[in-house]
């Protein structure tokens, strides 16, 4: 099984960000290596997830629907979505 790696940092509130994109990537790459998870592509987005319409996220979800990967590895579920439209696209 293959997975995509997704890291996001909101651009609107820099001082509230817990982990930088580089930090998220480092943690997720280490997790994937430890757990034997095959990451086929990394997606990075610098945009708030408060509203739907993120280009990178939507493209990644479309590719999962086309069976290009089985799922997504992310640092925290709030990196994937912070609005009900996008949350409805994510099966936990």
Buried (B, 14 or more C-beta within 10 A) or exposed (E): EEBBBBBBBBEEEEEEBEBEBEBBBEEBBEBBEEEEBEBEEEBBBEBBBEEBEBEBBEEBBEBBEEEEBEBBBBBEEEBBBBBEEBBEBBEE
